[in-house]
């Protein structure tokens, strides 16, 4: 972690994509038959608390928390550090990972 990040902190935006069978929820229109994305969001915020040195580490923590807490087959986490302290980067830096119950998907 750069000294600037220690002093200023970091802002992140997380896009979390869940993979699961949605046919039952699609037919029933009941929250009980799917994953409550509000609960997922609360878990993402909880996973983001604490100090980490790499955006990759936080992405892994978020993916692991989702897989542990929800009946999903896979999760994709796109985590963007919105204002990295690097002059050459005007926007954010994004890391994207996909994890399944059986491990990382390889190309």
N, CA, C and O atoms as a MOPAC input file, in Angstrom:
PM7 MOZYME 1SCF
protein

 N      0.85100 1    -1.17500 1     0.00000 1
 C      0.00000 1     0.00000 1     0.00000 1
 C      0.89500 1     1.23500 1     0.00000 1
 O      1.86700 1     1.31800 1     0.75100 1
 N      0.55400 1     2.17100 1    -0.84000 1
 C      1.33200 1     3.41300 1    -0.92900 1
 C      1.06400 1     4.29700 1     0.29300 1
 O     -0.02200 1     4.24200 1     0.86900 1
 N      2.04300 1     5.10800 1     0.69000 1
 C      1.84400 1     5.99600 1     1.84400 1
 C      0.63100 1     6.91800 1     1.68100 1
 O     -0.06100 1     7.21800 1     2.65400 1
 N      0.37800 1     7.36700 1     0.43300 1
 C     -0.77500 1     8.23800 1     0.19000 1
 C     -2.08300 1     7.52600 1     0.54000 1
 O     -3.01400 1     8.13700 1     1.06500 1
 N     -2.14000 1     6.23000 1     0.24100 1
 C     -3.34700 1     5.45800 1     0.53100 1
 C     -3.54000 1     5.29400 1     2.03600 1
 O     -4.66700 1     5.33900 1     2.53000 1
 N     -2.45900 1     5.10700 1     2.74800 1
 C     -2.56400 1     5.00600 1     4.21000 1
 C     -3.10900 1     6.29900 1     4.80200 1
 O     -3.92200 1     6.27700 1     5.72700 1
 N     -2.65700 1     7.42100 1     4.26200 1
 C     -3.07100 1     8.72100 1     4.79400 1
 C     -4.49700 1     9.08600 1     4.37800 1
 O     -5.26600 1     9.60100 1     5.19000 1
 N     -4.85200 1     8.82300 1     3.12500 1
 C     -6.13300 1     9.25700 1     2.59000 1
 C     -7.22100 1     8.18900 1     2.62700 1
 O     -8.40900 1     8.50700 1     2.56800 1
 N     -6.82200 1     6.93600 1     2.72400 1
 C     -7.79800 1     5.85300 1     2.63400 1
 C     -8.10900 1     5.52500 1     1.18300 1
 O     -7.53100 1     6.10900 1     0.26600 1
 N     -9.02600 1     4.58600 1     0.98400 1
 C     -9.39200 1     4.15200 1    -0.36200 1
 C    -10.90400 1     4.11400 1    -0.49100 1
 O    -11.61800 1     3.81400 1     0.46600 1
 N    -11.38000 1     4.42200 1    -1.68600 1
 C    -12.79300 1     4.26700 1    -2.00700 1
 C    -12.91400 1     3.16000 1    -3.04100 1
 O    -12.12500 1     3.08300 1    -3.98300 1
 N    -13.91900 1     2.29900 1    -2.85400 1
 C    -14.12900 1     1.17400 1    -3.75100 1
 C    -15.57700 1     1.14600 1    -4.22100 1
 O    -16.48600 1     1.59200 1    -3.52000 1
 N    -15.76900 1     0.61700 1    -5.41200 1
 C    -17.09100 1     0.28500 1    -5.92100 1
 C    -17.04300 1    -1.19600 1    -6.25900 1
 O    -16.16000 1    -1.64600 1    -6.99000 1
 N    -18.00600 1    -1.95700 1    -5.71900 1
 C    -18.04900 1    -3.39400 1    -5.97100 1
 C    -19.27400 1    -3.73800 1    -6.80500 1
 O    -20.39400 1    -3.36000 1    -6.46100 1
 N    -19.05800 1    -4.45400 1    -7.89800 1
 C    -20.14000 1    -5.04500 1    -8.67800 1
 C    -20.05300 1    -6.54200 1    -8.43600 1
 O    -19.03400 1    -7.16800 1    -8.72500 1
 N    -21.12400 1    -7.11000 1    -7.90600 1
 C    -21.13300 1    -8.52100 1    -7.55200 1
 C    -22.20600 1    -9.21700 1    -8.38400 1
 O    -23.38300 1    -8.86400 1    -8.32100 1
 N    -21.78900 1   -10.20100 1    -9.15800 1
 C    -22.70900 1   -10.96600 1    -9.99100 1
 C    -22.84100 1   -12.36200 1    -9.40700 1
 O    -21.84400 1   -13.04700 1    -9.18100 1
 N    -24.07700 1   -12.78000 1    -9.16500 1
 C    -24.34800 1   -14.09000 1    -8.58600 1
 C    -24.85000 1   -15.02900 1    -9.66400 1
 O    -25.64000 1   -14.63600 1   -10.52200 1
 N    -24.39600 1   -16.26100 1    -9.61900 1
 C    -24.88300 1   -17.28200 1   -10.54300 1
 C    -25.62500 1   -18.33800 1    -9.73600 1
 O    -25.04600 1   -18.99800 1    -8.87300 1
 N    -26.91400 1   -18.48900 1   -10.02600 1
 C    -27.73400 1   -19.49300 1    -9.35400 1
 C    -28.96700 1   -19.75200 1   -10.19100 1
 O    -29.29500 1   -18.97300 1   -11.08700 1
 N    -29.64900 1   -20.84200 1    -9.90100 1
 C    -30.86400 1   -21.20300 1   -10.60900 1
 C    -32.00000 1   -20.31900 1   -10.10100 1
 O    -32.34900 1   -20.36700 1    -8.92100 1
 N    -32.56900 1   -19.52000 1   -10.98100 1
 C    -33.60900 1   -18.56200 1   -10.60000 1
 C    -35.00600 1   -18.96500 1   -11.07700 1
 O    -35.94000 1   -18.16800 1   -10.98500 1
 N    -35.15800 1   -20.18300 1   -11.58200 1
 C    -36.46200 1   -20.57600 1   -12.11300 1
 C    -37.56600 1   -20.54000 1   -11.06500 1
 O    -38.66400 1   -20.05800 1   -11.34100 1
 N    -37.28800 1   -21.04700 1    -9.86200 1
 C    -38.32000 1   -21.06400 1    -8.82200 1
 C    -38.74000 1   -19.64400 1    -8.46500 1
 O    -39.93500 1   -19.35900 1    -8.39300 1
 N    -37.79000 1   -18.75600 1    -8.24200 1
 C    -38.10800 1   -17.36400 1    -7.91300 1
 C    -38.82700 1   -16.67600 1    -9.07000 1
 O    -39.72300 1   -15.85900 1    -8.85500 1
 N    -38.43400 1   -17.00800 1   -10.28500 1
 C    -39.07800 1   -16.41900 1   -11.45700 1
 C    -40.54100 1   -16.80100 1   -11.56500 1
 O    -41.35800 1   -16.01500 1   -12.04500 1
 N    -40.87400 1   -18.00400 1   -11.12000 1
 C    -42.27100 1   -18.45800 1   -11.14400 1
 C    -43.04900 1   -17.96100 1    -9.92600 1
 O    -44.21500 1   -17.58500 1   -10.04200 1
 N    -42.40800 1   -17.96100 1    -8.76500 1
 C    -43.13800 1   -17.67700 1    -7.51700 1
 C    -43.23000 1   -16.19200 1    -7.17500 1
 O    -44.17800 1   -15.76700 1    -6.51500 1
 N    -42.25400 1   -15.40300 1    -7.61800 1
 C    -42.18000 1   -13.99100 1    -7.26600 1
 C    -42.06200 1   -13.78900 1    -5.75700 1
 O    -42.60400 1   -12.83400 1    -5.20100 1
 N    -41.33300 1   -14.72100 1    -5.09500 1
 C    -41.15400 1   -14.65800 1    -3.63800 1
 C    -39.67300 1   -14.49700 1    -3.30500 1
 O    -38.82400 1   -15.21400 1    -3.83400 1
 N    -39.38300 1   -13.55700 1    -2.43200 1
 C    -38.00800 1   -13.31900 1    -2.00500 1
 C    -37.39500 1   -14.56000 1    -1.36500 1
 O    -36.19400 1   -14.79400 1    -1.49500 1
 N    -38.19100 1   -15.33700 1    -0.69300 1
 C    -37.70300 1   -16.55200 1    -0.01800 1
 C    -37.12300 1   -17.57300 1    -1.00100 1
 O    -36.38700 1   -18.47400 1    -0.59900 1
 N    -37.45400 1   -17.43100 1    -2.28500 1
 C    -36.99400 1   -18.39100 1    -3.28600 1
 C    -35.75200 1   -17.92700 1    -4.04500 1
 O    -35.38000 1   -18.51800 1    -5.05800 1
 N    -35.12300 1   -16.87800 1    -3.55600 1
 C    -33.93600 1   -16.36600 1    -4.23100 1
 C    -32.95000 1   -15.84000 1    -3.19000 1
 O    -33.13600 1   -16.05400 1    -1.99200 1
 N    -31.93100 1   -15.17200 1    -3.63300 1
 C    -30.94600 1   -14.56800 1    -2.74700 1
 C    -31.31100 1   -13.08700 1    -2.58900 1
 O    -31.51700 1   -12.38200 1    -3.57700 1
 N    -31.38600 1   -12.63500 1    -1.35700 1
 C    -31.72300 1   -11.24700 1    -1.05300 1
 C    -30.48400 1   -10.38500 1    -1.29300 1
 O    -29.51100 1   -10.47100 1    -0.54400 1
 N    -30.51900 1    -9.55600 1    -2.33500 1
 C    -29.31600 1    -8.78100 1    -2.66300 1
 C    -28.99800 1    -7.73700 1    -1.61200 1
 O    -27.85600 1    -7.28500 1    -1.52900 1
 N    -29.97100 1    -7.33900 1    -0.80500 1
 C    -29.67800 1    -6.44500 1     0.31700 1
 C    -28.78800 1    -7.11200 1     1.33800 1
 O    -27.88000 1    -6.48900 1     1.88900 1
 N    -29.05400 1    -8.39500 1     1.59100 1
 C    -28.21400 1    -9.16200 1     2.52100 1
 C    -26.82100 1    -9.36100 1     1.92600 1
 O    -25.81800 1    -9.28800 1     2.63600 1
 N    -26.76600 1    -9.61200 1     0.61300 1
 C    -25.46500 1    -9.74100 1    -0.06200 1
 C    -24.68100 1    -8.43900 1     0.07900 1
 O    -23.49000 1    -8.46400 1     0.38900 1
 N    -25.34000 1    -7.30300 1    -0.14600 1
 C    -24.66700 1    -6.00700 1    -0.03500 1
 C    -24.14100 1    -5.77300 1     1.37500 1
 O    -23.03200 1    -5.26800 1     1.55000 1
 N    -24.93500 1    -6.14000 1     2.38500 1
 C    -24.46000 1    -6.00700 1     3.77000 1
 C    -23.20200 1    -6.84200 1     3.99800 1
 O    -22.28300 1    -6.40700 1     4.69000 1
 N    -23.16200 1    -8.04400 1     3.41300 1
 C    -21.99200 1    -8.90200 1     3.53900 1
 C    -20.76800 1    -8.33200 1     2.83800 1
 O    -19.64300 1    -8.48200 1     3.31700 1
 N    -20.99100 1    -7.67600 1     1.70000 1
 C    -19.88900 1    -7.03700 1     0.98000 1
 C    -19.29700 1    -5.91600 1     1.83000 1
 O    -18.07600 1    -5.79000 1     1.93400 1
 N    -20.15500 1    -5.10800 1     2.43300 1
 C    -19.68300 1    -4.01600 1     3.29300 1
 C    -18.92100 1    -4.58500 1     4.49100 1
 O    -17.86700 1    -4.06600 1     4.85900 1
 N    -19.44200 1    -5.63700 1     5.09200 1
 C    -18.76000 1    -6.25500 1     6.24100 1
 C    -17.39400 1    -6.80800 1     5.83400 1
 O    -16.42100 1    -6.67200 1     6.57500 1
 N    -17.32300 1    -7.42900 1     4.65800 1
 C    -16.04900 1    -7.97600 1     4.18900 1
 C    -15.03400 1    -6.87600 1     3.91500 1
 O    -13.82900 1    -7.10000 1     4.01900 1
 N    -15.51700 1    -5.68400 1     3.56500 1
 C    -14.61800 1    -4.58200 1     3.21600 1
 C    -14.03300 1    -3.87700 1     4.43400 1
 O    -13.12100 1    -3.06200 1     4.29200 1
 N    -14.53200 1    -4.17300 1     5.61400 1
 C    -13.98000 1    -3.54100 1     6.81900 1
 C    -12.61900 1    -4.17200 1     7.12200 1
 O    -12.41900 1    -5.36700 1     6.90800 1
 N    -11.72000 1    -3.38500 1     7.60500 1
 C    -10.38300 1    -3.88800 1     7.90900 1
 C     -9.37900 1    -3.42100 1     6.88600 1
 O     -9.73900 1    -2.92900 1     5.81600 1
 N     -8.13000 1    -3.57900 1     7.22000 1
 C     -7.05100 1    -3.09800 1     6.35600 1
 C     -6.51600 1    -4.22800 1     5.50100 1
 O     -6.23000 1    -5.32100 1     5.99000 1
 N     -6.38700 1    -3.94700 1     4.22400 1
 C     -5.77500 1    -4.87100 1     3.27100 1
 C     -4.78500 1    -4.06500 1     2.44700 1
 O     -4.89700 1    -2.84400 1     2.33200 1
 N     -3.83600 1    -4.75200 1     1.88900 1
 C     -2.83800 1    -4.06000 1     1.07900 1
 C     -3.17700 1    -4.09700 1    -0.40500 1
 O     -2.73400 1    -3.23000 1    -1.15800 1
 N     -3.94200 1    -5.06900 1    -0.83100 1
 C     -4.22400 1    -5.22400 1    -2.25900 1
 C     -5.72000 1    -5.27500 1    -2.53600 1
 O     -6.48300 1    -5.85900 1    -1.76800 1
 N     -6.12900 1    -4.66100 1    -3.63600 1
 C     -7.52300 1    -4.73800 1    -4.07000 1
 C     -7.87900 1    -6.20100 1    -4.39300 1
 O     -9.02700 1    -6.61500 1    -4.23400 1
 N     -6.90000 1    -6.96000 1    -4.83900 1
 C     -7.12400 1    -8.38300 1    -5.13600 1
 C     -7.54000 1    -9.15000 1    -3.88200 1
 O     -8.40200 1   -10.02700 1    -3.93700 1
 N     -6.92100 1    -8.81100 1    -2.76000 1
 C     -7.24200 1    -9.47500 1    -1.49400 1
 C     -8.68200 1    -9.18400 1    -1.07800 1
 O     -9.39800 1   -10.08900 1    -0.64900 1
 N     -9.10500 1    -7.94300 1    -1.19900 1
 C    -10.47900 1    -7.58900 1    -0.86100 1
 C    -11.46300 1    -8.30100 1    -1.78100 1
 O    -12.49900 1    -8.77700 1    -1.31700 1
 N    -11.16600 1    -8.38300 1    -3.06200 1
 C    -12.04100 1    -9.09400 1    -3.99800 1
 C    -12.18400 1   -10.55800 1    -3.59500 1
 O    -13.28600 1   -11.10600 1    -3.63500 1
 N    -11.09000 1   -11.19000 1    -3.21200 1
 C    -11.13400 1   -12.58300 1    -2.75800 1
 C    -11.97200 1   -12.72900 1    -1.48700 1
 O    -12.75200 1   -13.67300 1    -1.35900 1
 N    -11.81000 1   -11.79400 1    -0.55200 1
 C    -12.59900 1   -11.83600 1     0.69000 1
 C    -14.08700 1   -11.69700 1     0.41200 1
 O    -14.89800 1   -12.39400 1     1.02100 1
 N    -14.45200 1   -10.81000 1    -0.49700 1
 C    -15.85800 1   -10.62400 1    -0.85100 1
 C    -16.41400 1   -11.89400 1    -1.49400 1
 O    -17.49900 1   -12.34800 1    -1.12900 1
 N    -15.68800 1   -12.46700 1    -2.44100 1
 C    -16.15100 1   -13.68600 1    -3.10600 1
 C    -16.32500 1   -14.82700 1    -2.10700 1
 O    -17.32200 1   -15.54700 1    -2.15400 1
 N    -15.37200 1   -14.99100 1    -1.21600 1
 C    -15.45400 1   -16.05800 1    -0.21800 1
 C    -16.65000 1   -15.85200 1     0.70600 1
 O    -17.34000 1   -16.81300 1     1.04700 1
 N    -16.90300 1   -14.60900 1     1.11500 1
 C    -18.03100 1   -14.32100 1     2.00300 1
 C    -19.36000 1   -14.63100 1     1.32100 1
 O    -20.26300 1   -15.17800 1     1.95200 1
 N    -19.48800 1   -14.29200 1     0.05600 1
 C    -20.72700 1   -14.56800 1    -0.67300 1
 C    -20.93700 1   -16.07200 1    -0.81600 1
 O    -22.03500 1   -16.57200 1    -0.57200 1
 N    -19.89500 1   -16.78800 1    -1.20900 1
 C    -20.02700 1   -18.24300 1    -1.37200 1
 C    -20.35200 1   -18.93000 1    -0.04800 1
 O    -21.09000 1   -19.91500 1    -0.02500 1
 N    -19.81300 1   -18.42300 1     1.03800 1
 C    -20.05700 1   -19.02800 1     2.34200 1
 C    -21.48000 1   -18.78100 1     2.83900 1
 O    -22.07700 1   -19.65300 1     3.47200 1
 N    -22.02000 1   -17.60700 1     2.55800 1
 C    -23.29300 1   -17.20500 1     3.15400 1
 C    -24.52600 1   -17.45500 1     2.28400 1
 O    -25.65100 1   -17.39500 1     2.78000 1
 N    -24.32800 1   -17.73400 1     0.99600 1
 C    -25.49000 1   -17.80000 1     0.09500 1
 C    -25.42200 1   -19.04000 1    -0.79400 1
 O    -24.33800 1   -19.51300 1    -1.13300 1
 N    -26.59600 1   -19.56100 1    -1.16800 1
 C    -26.64200 1   -20.76600 1    -2.00200 1
 C    -26.46300 1   -20.45200 1    -3.49100 1
 O    -27.35700 1   -20.69000 1    -4.30300 1
 N    -25.30200 1   -19.91900 1    -3.82300 1
 C    -25.01000 1   -19.58700 1    -5.21800 1
 C    -24.00900 1   -20.59600 1    -5.76800 1
 O    -23.22400 1   -21.18900 1    -5.02900 1
 N    -24.05800 1   -20.77500 1    -7.08800 1
 C    -23.11700 1   -21.68700 1    -7.74200 1
 C    -21.77900 1   -21.00500 1    -8.00100 1
 O    -20.72300 1   -21.63700 1    -7.95900 1
 N    -21.84600 1   -19.68400 1    -8.27400 1
 C    -20.63600 1   -18.92500 1    -8.57400 1
 C    -20.87700 1   -17.46100 1    -8.25200 1
 O    -22.01700 1   -17.00600 1    -8.15900 1
 N    -19.78500 1   -16.73500 1    -8.08400 1
 C    -19.84500 1   -15.29800 1    -7.85000 1
 C    -18.72600 1   -14.63800 1    -8.64500 1
 O    -17.60000 1   -15.13300 1    -8.69500 1
 N    -19.06200 1   -13.51400 1    -9.26300 1
 C    -18.05400 1   -12.69900 1    -9.92900 1
 C    -18.00000 1   -11.37200 1    -9.19300 1
 O    -19.03500 1   -10.75400 1    -8.94100 1
 N    -16.80100 1   -10.93300 1    -8.84900 1
 C    -16.60600 1    -9.67200 1    -8.15000 1
 C    -15.75200 1    -8.77700 1    -9.03300 1
 O    -14.62000 1    -9.11900 1    -9.37400 1
 N    -16.30800 1    -7.62700 1    -9.39900 1
 C    -15.55100 1    -6.58400 1   -10.09400 1
 C    -15.37800 1    -5.46500 1    -9.08000 1
 O    -16.34200 1    -4.78700 1    -8.72300 1
 N    -14.16800 1    -5.27800 1    -8.62400 1
 C    -13.88400 1    -4.32200 1    -7.56400 1
 C    -13.02400 1    -3.20100 1    -8.12200 1
 O    -11.92300 1    -3.43600 1    -8.62100 1
 N    -13.54100 1    -1.97100 1    -8.03300 1
 C    -12.84200 1    -0.81700 1    -8.57200 1
 C    -12.35700 1     0.08000 1    -7.45100 1
 O    -13.13800 1     0.51500 1    -6.60400 1
 N    -11.07300 1     0.35000 1    -7.45300 1
 C    -10.50600 1     1.38400 1    -6.57500 1
 C    -10.68100 1     2.67900 1    -7.35800 1
 O    -10.03600 1     2.88000 1    -8.38600 1
 N    -11.55800 1     3.56000 1    -6.86900 1
 C    -11.99900 1     4.69000 1    -7.67600 1
 C    -10.98400 1     5.81000 1    -7.82100 1
 O    -11.00200 1     6.51700 1    -8.82800 1
 N    -10.11200 1     5.99300 1    -6.86300 1
 C     -9.14700 1     7.08500 1    -6.93700 1
 C     -7.77100 1     6.61900 1    -6.48300 1
 O     -7.28600 1     7.05500 1    -5.43900 1
 N     -7.12900 1     5.73200 1    -7.25900 1
 C     -5.80400 1     5.28500 1    -6.83700 1
 C     -4.80700 1     6.44100 1    -6.91500 1
 O     -4.89800 1     7.28200 1    -7.80900 1
 N     -3.86600 1     6.48100 1    -5.98700 1
 C     -2.90500 1     7.59700 1    -5.95000 1
 C     -1.76500 1     7.40500 1    -6.94800 1
 O     -0.59100 1     7.37200 1    -6.57800 1
 N     -2.13700 1     7.27900 1    -8.21000 1
 C     -1.14800 1     7.10700 1    -9.27600 1
 C     -1.46500 1     8.15200 1   -10.33400 1
 O     -2.53500 1     8.11600 1   -10.94200 1
 N     -0.56000 1     9.06600 1   -10.55500 1
 C     -0.80800 1    10.20300 1   -11.44500 1
 C     -1.20500 1     9.76800 1   -12.85600 1
 O     -2.00500 1    10.44500 1   -13.50200 1
 N     -0.66800 1     8.66600 1   -13.33800 1
 C     -0.92300 1     8.24100 1   -14.70500 1
 C     -2.31000 1     7.62500 1   -14.88900 1
 O     -2.73500 1     7.38400 1   -16.01900 1
 N     -3.01600 1     7.37000 1   -13.79000 1
 C     -4.34300 1     6.75400 1   -13.87900 1
 C     -5.38300 1     7.80400 1   -13.52400 1
 O     -5.48600 1     8.22300 1   -12.37100 1
 N     -6.15700 1     8.23000 1   -14.52700 1
 C     -7.14800 1     9.27200 1   -14.30100 1
 C     -8.43600 1     8.74700 1   -13.69800 1
 O     -9.11300 1     9.46400 1   -12.96100 1
 N     -8.77800 1     7.52200 1   -13.99800 1
 C    -10.00100 1     6.92500 1   -13.47000 1
 C     -9.66300 1     5.92300 1   -12.39700 1
 O     -8.73400 1     6.12400 1   -11.61300 1
 N    -10.40500 1     4.86000 1   -12.36100 1
 C    -10.16200 1     3.83700 1   -11.35400 1
 C     -9.38700 1     2.65400 1   -11.89400 1
 O     -9.07600 1     2.56900 1   -13.08200 1
 N     -9.08600 1     1.75000 1   -10.98900 1
 C     -8.43300 1     0.49400 1   -11.32600 1
 C     -9.37100 1    -0.62200 1   -10.89300 1
 O     -9.82600 1    -0.65200 1    -9.75000 1
 N     -9.65800 1    -1.53800 1   -11.81100 1
 C    -10.62500 1    -2.59800 1   -11.52200 1
 C     -9.97300 1    -3.96600 1   -11.59900 1
 O     -9.19600 1    -4.25800 1   -12.50800 1
 N    -10.30900 1    -4.79700 1   -10.61900 1
 C     -9.91500 1    -6.19800 1   -10.60100 1
 C    -11.19600 1    -7.01000 1   -10.71700 1
 O    -12.17400 1    -6.72300 1   -10.02700 1
 N    -11.20200 1    -8.02100 1   -11.58100 1
 C    -12.37400 1    -8.87900 1   -11.74700 1
 C    -11.95400 1   -10.32000 1   -11.48000 1
 O    -11.00600 1   -10.83000 1   -12.07500 1
 N    -12.69500 1   -10.97200 1   -10.55600 1
 C    -12.44800 1   -12.38800 1   -10.29700 1
 C    -13.76600 1   -13.13600 1   -10.36900 1
 O    -14.82900 1   -12.55900 1   -10.13800 1
 N    -13.69700 1   -14.40700 1   -10.68600 1
 C    -14.87200 1   -15.27900 1   -10.67100 1
 C    -14.50300 1   -16.50800 1    -9.87400 1
 O    -13.48300 1   -17.14800 1   -10.13200 1
 N    -15.34200 1   -16.83500 1    -8.90100 1
 C    -15.09500 1   -18.00300 1    -8.07400 1
 C    -16.34900 1   -18.86700 1    -8.05500 1
 O    -17.47300 1   -18.36700 1    -8.03400 1
 N    -16.12700 1   -20.16800 1    -8.06200 1
 C    -17.21900 1   -21.12800 1    -8.01000 1
 C    -17.06400 1   -21.97700 1    -6.76500 1
 O    -16.06400 1   -21.88100 1    -6.05400 1
 N    -18.03400 1   -22.78500 1    -6.51500 1
 C    -17.94500 1   -23.68500 1    -5.36100 1
 C    -16.80000 1   -24.66400 1    -5.51500 1
 O    -16.33400 1   -25.22500 1    -4.52400 1
 N    -16.33700 1   -24.88200 1    -6.73100 1
 C    -15.24400 1   -25.83500 1    -6.95000 1
 C    -13.90200 1   -25.16700 1    -7.20600 1
 O    -12.91300 1   -25.84900 1    -7.47500 1
 N    -13.85300 1   -23.82200 1    -7.12400 1
 C    -12.58200 1   -23.13700 1    -7.30000 1
 C    -12.62000 1   -22.15200 1    -8.45700 1
 O    -13.66500 1   -21.97200 1    -9.08300 1
 N    -11.48600 1   -21.51000 1    -8.75100 1
 C    -11.46000 1   -20.50100 1    -9.81800 1
 C    -11.68800 1   -21.12100 1   -11.17900 1
 O    -11.25500 1   -22.24200 1   -11.44500 1
 N    -12.37000 1   -20.38300 1   -12.03600 1
 C    -12.55600 1   -20.81600 1   -13.41800 1
 C    -11.34200 1   -20.37500 1   -14.21400 1
 O    -10.94100 1   -19.21200 1   -14.16200 1
 N    -10.76800 1   -21.30000 1   -14.94000 1
 C     -9.57300 1   -21.00300 1   -15.72300 1
 C     -9.92700 1   -20.95600 1   -17.20200 1
 O    -10.75800 1   -21.73300 1   -17.67300 1
 N     -9.28800 1   -20.03300 1   -17.94000 1
 C     -9.57700 1   -19.91000 1   -19.37100 1
 C     -9.14700 1   -21.13600 1   -20.14700 1
 O     -9.32100 1   -21.18900 1   -21.36500 1

